[in-house]
Amino acid sequence: MWFWGILIGAATFLIIGALHPVVIKCEYYFGSKIWPAFLAVGVVCLVFSALVPWLALSAILGVTGFSFLWGIHELFAQSRRVSRGWYPAHPHRKHLYHKTKEDEGE
């Protein structure tokens, strides 16, 4: 019996679950300006995914790469959530968050 699908599925679950708090913490400490690091890690993972001959590792690297790329979107969404008051702002960066008319209407 082949368990690669289960392994890849479990790895995907863990990667996405691990990156959720990473995005929240990165936005808290660095703001959304850290997005180039997420881009770099995502691209590196995707390049290695294309070069690795082992299918399971290639799939896991691909999932990791695209999860980091999706993390860029989530960084900016997290910034909006902080400005709406749904998450705490870092005390040294509170002045960077301000509510817009769009935020107040939602």
Secondary structure by P-SEA (a helix, b strand, c coil): ccaaaaaaaaaaaaaaaaaaaaaaaaaacccccaaaaaaaaaaaaaaaaaccccaaaaaaaaaaaaaaaaaaaaaaaaaaaaaacccccccccccccccccccccc
